[in-house]
Amino acid sequence: MDIYSAVNNKELKGLRQSRKSDHLHHTLQLPDGPGNAGFADVTLIHNCLPDIAWSDIALDTSLAGIALTHPVIINAITGGAVDVTEINSSLAQVAKLTGAAMAVGSQYSALENDAVWESYQIVRRVNPEGIIIANLGAHASSEQARIAIDMIGADALQIHLNAAQEIIMAEGDRDFFGYLDNIARIASEVNVPVIVKEVGCGIAREAAARLASTGVQAIDVGGRGGTNFVAIEAARSQTQLPEEMLQWGIPTVVSALEAVSVLPASVQLIVSGGIRSPLDMIKSMAFGASAVAIAAPVLRIVCQQGVAAAVDWLQNFLHTGKRYMMLVGAKDIKDLQTVPFIIGGNSREWLETRKIDITHYANRKKHG
C-alpha cells in the first residue's frame, strides 16, 4: 500500500501533534534559508534634513480595520500539541507586554482533537485584550473557520498556503484544487477579516491579483529567506532533498514588490519571510506594507532566554526601527510609504525581467 494512503485518521491525529513538536524542535535548530530574502538589495535614501522631532515618530498602524500599536505581528508558529502550550503562553506574554498582534499556528489539529484546544486558548487567556489571529489551511470549511475563530476569540483569520511543505510530508495534502473559491467562500461567511499567507515560498503578482478578488482584506507574502518549512519537513523525515528544492520560492523582497504592484487599496500587504532586523521592517513598510510578521527570532529567544529577554529584544527592535524612520524623515507609516529607495542586485534583475516598474521608487518626493 502507498505510504500516503496507509495513514488512517487515528494515526493522522497523532501525527499532527508529533509534527507540531517536531516543527518547534527543527525551527530552533535549523538556520534560515538557504535562499536569500533580498533585503540587502534595497537601499533607503538618507535624508539629511528630516525636519521632524523624535517625539513626532509613531509606529502605530492599521490592518484590516484593526488598530495596531506597531507593525510587528508575532507570526504563526505553533499550537496543536499538549507540550507546546507553555510556549504559546510565553509568546502570548511577549505579545501582551509589547503590544504585538499574534497569530497562532494551524488549528486543524484542534478540530480533530479537543484535548489540544488548550494549546491555542492559552493565548487568549494570557492576553485577553490583545489582537489574536486564528489560523487554518485553505482547504478548511467555513464552519471549521468559525470554530477556529471562536476557539480563541480571534480578531482575524489567517489562511495559509503551503503546497511546498505539504508535498514533502508523507502525511501531507496532495490535492490543492479549488482553493481560490474556498478562500472566497470563507471570506464571505466569517465575521472577522481574512488574511491569506504563504509559508516561505512567496506570492507572485498573478496569484496576488487572484487572491485580491476573493474578498480577503490582507495578503502576507511569506517569502523565501526566513524559516524554511521545506527544510524542516526534510529534517523531520530525514529525507535528503536537492539543494534546488531547499531554495524553492520567491524571495521576500521581490514577492512583496510583485504583490504591491497589483493589490488594490482594499487589500493590504503584510511582509514576512526573513524579517530579521529593524531595517528589514522599515524597508518593508517603504514597499507599502501595513505590517510585518516575525516568527522564529521571537520563538528562539523565548525558548532559550525567556519572556523578559524576548520583550527586551522586540522593544529594542521597534526603538531601532524609529531611528531609521528619523534617518529617512518619516514620522509615521504613511510617510514611510513615500520615502525613496534604490533596488539593485538580483531583486532589480528579477523585477525588471518581470516588467515591474521600479524607477518610481527611486524618485519619490519624500526626500527633502
C-alpha positions as CSV (number, residue, x, y, z in Angstrom):
1,M,0.0,0.0,0.0
2,D,1.2,3.6,-0.8
3,I,2.6,5.3,2.3
4,Y,0.3,8.3,1.8
5,S,-2.9,6.2,1.8
6,A,-1.7,3.9,4.6
7,V,-2.1,6.7,7.2
8,N,-5.6,6.3,8.8
9,N,-7.5,9.1,10.6
10,K,-6.4,7.9,14.1
11,E,-2.8,7.9,13.1
12,L,-3.2,11.4,11.5
13,K,-4.3,12.9,14.8
14,G,-1.1,11.6,16.5
15,L,1.0,12.6,13.5
16,R,-0.3,16.2,13.6
17,Q,0.6,16.5,17.3
18,S,4.0,15.0,16.9
19,R,4.5,17.1,13.8
20,K,3.9,20.3,15.8
21,S,6.5,19.3,18.3
22,D,9.0,18.4,15.5
23,H,8.4,21.7,13.9
24,L,9.3,23.5,17.0
25,H,12.5,21.4,17.5
26,H,13.7,21.9,14.0
27,T,12.8,25.6,13.9
28,L,15.0,26.1,16.8
29,Q,17.8,24.1,15.3
30,L,17.9,25.0,11.6
31,P,19.2,28.3,10.2
32,D,17.2,30.5,7.8
33,G,17.5,29.9,4.1
34,P,19.4,28.7,2.2
35,G,17.6,31.1,-0.1
36,N,18.1,34.8,0.5
37,A,15.2,37.2,1.3
38,G,16.7,40.0,-0.7
39,F,16.7,42.9,1.8
40,A,20.4,43.6,1.1
41,D,19.3,44.6,-2.5
42,V,17.4,47.6,-1.1
43,T,18.9,50.9,0.0
44,L,16.8,53.6,1.6
45,I,17.9,57.1,0.6
46,H,19.2,59.0,3.6
47,N,17.5,62.3,4.4
48,C,20.0,64.8,5.9
49,L,17.1,67.2,6.6
50,P,14.5,65.0,8.2
51,D,12.5,68.0,9.5
52,I,10.9,66.0,12.3
53,A,11.4,65.6,16.1
54,W,11.9,62.2,17.8
55,S,8.6,62.8,19.6
56,D,6.9,63.0,16.2
57,I,7.7,59.5,15.3
58,A,5.0,56.9,15.7
59,L,4.8,53.2,14.7
60,D,1.1,52.7,15.1
61,T,-0.7,51.3,12.0
62,S,-4.0,49.7,10.9
63,L,-4.6,46.3,9.4
64,A,-8.0,45.3,8.0
65,G,-9.6,47.9,10.2
66,I,-7.8,46.7,13.3
67,A,-5.7,49.3,15.1
68,L,-2.2,48.1,15.9
69,T,0.2,49.7,18.3
70,H,3.1,48.9,15.9
71,P,3.5,46.9,12.7
72,V,5.1,43.7,14.1
73,I,3.0,40.6,14.2
74,I,4.3,37.5,16.1
75,N,3.5,35.1,13.3
76,A,2.0,31.7,13.3
77,I,4.5,29.1,14.5
78,T,2.9,26.6,16.9
79,G,-0.1,25.0,18.6
80,G,-1.9,21.7,18.4
81,A,0.2,19.6,20.8
82,V,-0.1,19.4,24.6
83,D,3.7,20.1,25.0
84,V,3.6,23.5,23.2
85,T,1.0,25.1,25.5
86,E,3.7,26.7,27.7
87,I,5.5,28.1,24.7
88,N,2.3,29.6,23.3
89,S,1.7,31.1,26.8
90,S,5.1,32.7,26.7
91,L,4.7,34.0,23.2
92,A,1.3,35.5,24.3
93,Q,3.0,37.2,27.3
94,V,5.5,38.8,24.9
95,A,2.7,40.0,22.7
96,K,0.8,41.4,25.6
97,L,3.8,43.2,27.1
98,T,4.9,44.7,23.7
99,G,1.5,45.4,22.2
100,A,2.2,43.0,19.3
101,A,-0.5,41.2,17.4
102,M,-0.1,37.4,17.4
103,A,-1.1,34.6,15.1
104,V,-1.4,31.0,16.4
105,G,-0.3,28.0,14.4
106,S,-2.6,25.9,12.3
107,Q,-5.7,25.0,14.4
108,Y,-6.6,22.0,12.2
109,S,-5.4,19.5,14.9
110,A,-7.8,21.1,17.4
111,L,-10.7,20.5,15.0
112,E,-9.8,16.8,15.3
113,N,-8.9,16.6,18.9
114,D,-10.4,18.7,21.8
115,A,-7.5,17.7,24.0
116,V,-5.2,20.2,22.3
117,W,-7.6,23.2,22.4
118,E,-5.8,24.4,25.5
119,S,-2.6,24.9,23.5
120,Y,-4.4,27.6,21.5
121,Q,-6.8,29.0,24.1
122,I,-4.0,29.8,26.5
123,V,-3.1,32.7,24.1
124,R,-6.4,34.5,24.6
125,R,-6.4,33.8,28.4
126,V,-2.9,35.3,28.8
127,N,-3.7,38.2,26.5
128,P,-7.4,38.9,26.8
129,E,-7.3,42.4,25.3
130,G,-4.7,41.6,22.6
131,I,-5.0,41.2,18.8
132,I,-5.1,37.4,18.2
133,I,-5.2,35.9,14.7
134,A,-6.7,32.4,14.1
135,N,-5.1,30.1,11.5
136,L,-6.3,27.3,9.2
137,G,-5.3,25.9,5.8
138,A,-7.1,26.9,2.6
139,H,-8.9,23.5,2.5
140,A,-10.9,24.3,5.6
141,S,-14.7,24.7,5.5
142,S,-16.4,27.9,6.6
143,E,-17.8,26.1,9.6
144,Q,-14.3,25.0,10.6
145,A,-13.1,28.6,10.2
146,R,-15.8,29.8,12.5
147,I,-14.9,27.2,15.1
148,A,-11.2,28.2,14.9
149,I,-12.1,31.9,15.3
150,D,-14.5,31.2,18.3
151,M,-11.9,28.9,19.9
152,I,-9.6,31.8,20.7
153,G,-11.9,34.8,20.3
154,A,-9.9,35.8,17.2
155,D,-9.8,39.3,15.8
156,A,-8.9,38.0,12.3
157,L,-8.3,34.7,10.4
158,Q,-5.1,33.7,8.7
159,I,-5.5,31.2,5.8
160,H,-2.2,29.6,5.0
161,L,-0.9,28.3,1.6
162,N,1.9,25.8,1.9
163,A,1.9,23.5,-1.0
164,A,5.7,23.0,-1.0
165,Q,5.6,22.0,2.7
166,E,2.7,19.6,2.2
167,I,4.3,17.7,-0.7
168,I,7.4,16.9,1.4
169,M,5.3,15.5,4.2
170,A,4.4,11.8,3.9
171,E,1.1,12.7,5.6
172,G,0.7,16.0,3.7
173,D,-2.1,17.1,1.4
174,R,-1.8,16.2,-2.3
175,D,-5.0,17.9,-3.6
176,F,-4.9,21.7,-3.9
177,F,-7.8,22.1,-6.3
178,G,-10.5,24.7,-5.6
179,Y,-8.5,26.7,-3.0
180,L,-9.4,30.1,-4.5
181,D,-13.1,29.5,-4.5
182,N,-12.9,28.2,-1.0
183,I,-11.0,31.2,0.3
184,A,-13.7,33.4,-1.2
185,R,-16.4,31.4,0.5
186,I,-14.7,31.6,3.9
187,A,-14.1,35.4,3.4
188,S,-17.8,35.9,2.7
189,E,-19.0,33.7,5.6
190,V,-16.9,34.6,8.6
191,N,-17.3,37.7,10.7
192,V,-13.7,38.7,11.0
193,P,-11.1,40.0,8.4
194,V,-9.3,37.3,6.5
195,I,-5.6,37.3,5.7
196,V,-4.0,34.9,3.2
197,K,-0.4,34.0,3.8
198,E,2.2,31.9,2.2
199,V,4.6,29.8,4.3
200,G,8.0,30.6,3.0
201,C,7.7,30.4,-0.8
202,G,6.2,33.8,-1.6
203,I,3.3,35.1,-3.6
204,A,3.7,36.1,-7.3
205,R,1.7,39.1,-8.7
206,E,-0.6,36.8,-10.7
207,A,-1.6,34.9,-7.5
208,A,-1.8,38.1,-5.5
209,A,-4.3,39.6,-8.1
210,R,-6.4,36.4,-7.9
211,L,-6.4,36.3,-4.1
212,A,-7.3,40.0,-4.0
213,S,-10.5,39.1,-6.0
214,T,-11.7,36.8,-3.2
215,G,-12.7,39.4,-0.7
216,V,-9.8,38.9,1.7
217,Q,-8.5,42.1,3.5
218,A,-4.8,41.4,3.5
219,I,-2.1,39.2,1.9
220,D,1.0,38.1,3.8
221,V,3.6,37.2,1.1
222,G,5.5,34.8,3.4
223,G,8.5,34.9,1.0
224,R,11.7,32.8,0.7
225,G,14.5,33.7,3.1
226,G,13.2,33.1,6.6
227,T,12.1,29.9,8.3
228,N,12.2,27.1,5.7
229,F,9.4,24.6,6.2
230,V,10.6,22.5,3.3
231,A,13.9,22.1,5.1
232,I,12.1,21.5,8.4
233,E,10.0,18.7,6.9
234,A,13.1,17.2,5.3
235,A,14.8,17.1,8.6
236,R,11.8,15.7,10.3
237,S,11.6,12.7,7.9
238,Q,15.4,12.5,7.5
239,T,14.9,13.0,3.8
240,Q,17.7,14.2,1.5
241,L,16.3,16.9,-0.8
242,P,18.1,18.5,-3.7
243,E,19.5,21.9,-3.0
244,E,17.2,23.4,-5.6
245,M,14.2,22.2,-3.6
246,L,15.5,23.7,-0.4
247,Q,15.9,27.0,-2.2
248,W,12.5,26.9,-3.9
249,G,10.3,30.0,-3.8
250,I,10.1,33.7,-4.5
251,P,12.4,35.9,-2.3
252,T,10.5,38.0,0.1
253,V,11.6,41.4,-1.3
254,V,10.5,40.6,-4.9
255,S,7.4,38.9,-3.7
256,A,6.4,42.0,-1.7
257,L,7.0,44.3,-4.7
258,E,5.3,41.9,-7.1
259,A,2.2,41.8,-4.8
260,V,2.1,45.6,-4.2
261,S,2.2,46.2,-7.9
262,V,-1.3,44.6,-8.3
263,L,-3.1,44.9,-5.0
264,P,-6.0,47.3,-4.8
265,A,-6.2,49.8,-2.0
266,S,-8.8,47.5,-0.3
267,V,-6.2,44.7,0.2
268,Q,-3.3,45.4,2.5
269,L,0.2,44.0,2.3
270,I,2.0,42.1,5.1
271,V,5.6,41.2,4.6
272,S,7.1,38.2,6.2
273,G,9.9,35.7,5.4
274,G,13.3,36.7,6.7
275,I,12.5,39.9,8.6
276,R,15.5,39.7,10.9
277,S,16.4,43.3,11.5
278,P,14.7,46.6,12.2
279,L,15.9,47.9,8.9
280,D,14.2,44.9,7.1
281,M,10.9,46.1,8.8
282,I,11.4,49.7,7.7
283,K,12.2,48.7,4.2
284,S,9.1,46.5,4.1
285,M,6.9,49.5,5.2
286,A,8.6,51.6,2.5
287,F,7.5,48.9,0.0
288,G,3.9,49.6,1.0
289,A,3.3,47.1,3.8
290,S,0.9,47.8,6.6
291,A,2.6,45.3,8.9
292,V,5.4,42.8,9.1
293,A,5.4,39.3,10.7
294,I,8.2,37.6,12.5
295,A,8.2,34.1,13.9
296,A,11.5,32.3,14.5
297,P,13.5,35.1,16.1
298,V,11.0,35.6,18.9
299,L,10.5,31.9,19.4
300,R,14.2,31.2,19.7
301,I,14.6,34.0,22.3
302,V,11.6,32.8,24.3
303,C,12.8,29.2,24.4
304,Q,16.4,30.0,25.1
305,Q,16.3,33.1,27.2
306,G,12.8,33.6,28.4
307,V,9.9,36.1,28.1
308,A,11.8,39.1,29.6
309,A,14.6,38.7,27.1
310,A,12.1,38.4,24.2
311,V,10.3,41.5,25.3
312,D,13.6,43.5,25.6
313,W,14.6,42.2,22.1
314,L,11.3,43.3,20.5
315,Q,11.2,46.7,22.2
316,N,14.8,47.4,21.1
317,F,13.8,46.2,17.6
318,L,11.0,48.8,17.5
319,H,13.1,51.5,19.0
320,T,15.8,51.0,16.4
321,G,13.2,51.0,13.7
322,K,12.2,54.5,14.8
323,R,15.8,55.6,14.4
324,Y,15.7,54.5,10.8
325,M,12.5,56.4,10.4
326,M,14.3,59.5,11.6
327,L,17.1,59.0,9.1
328,V,14.6,59.0,6.2
329,G,12.5,61.8,7.6
330,A,9.4,59.6,8.1
331,K,7.2,60.4,11.1
332,D,4.8,57.6,10.6
333,I,4.0,54.5,8.4
334,K,2.2,56.7,5.8
335,D,5.4,58.8,5.5
336,L,7.5,55.6,5.1
337,Q,5.4,54.6,2.1
338,T,6.6,57.7,0.3
339,V,10.4,57.6,1.0
340,P,12.6,56.8,-2.0
341,F,14.8,53.7,-2.2
342,I,17.0,52.0,-4.7
343,I,16.7,48.4,-5.7
344,G,19.8,46.6,-7.0
345,G,21.2,43.1,-7.3
346,N,19.1,40.0,-8.1
347,S,16.0,41.8,-7.0
348,R,16.4,44.5,-9.6
349,E,17.1,41.9,-12.3
350,W,14.0,39.9,-11.3
351,L,11.6,42.9,-11.2
352,E,12.9,44.4,-14.5
353,T,12.6,41.0,-16.2
354,R,9.0,40.8,-14.9
355,K,8.4,44.3,-16.3
356,I,7.6,45.8,-12.9
357,D,8.5,49.5,-12.9
358,I,10.9,50.2,-10.0
359,T,12.1,53.6,-11.2
360,H,9.3,55.4,-9.4
361,Y,10.5,54.1,-6.0
362,A,13.9,55.8,-6.6
363,N,12.3,59.1,-7.5
364,R,9.5,59.5,-4.9
365,K,9.4,63.0,-3.5
366,K,9.5,62.5,0.3
367,H,13.3,63.1,0.3
368,G,13.8,66.8,1.0
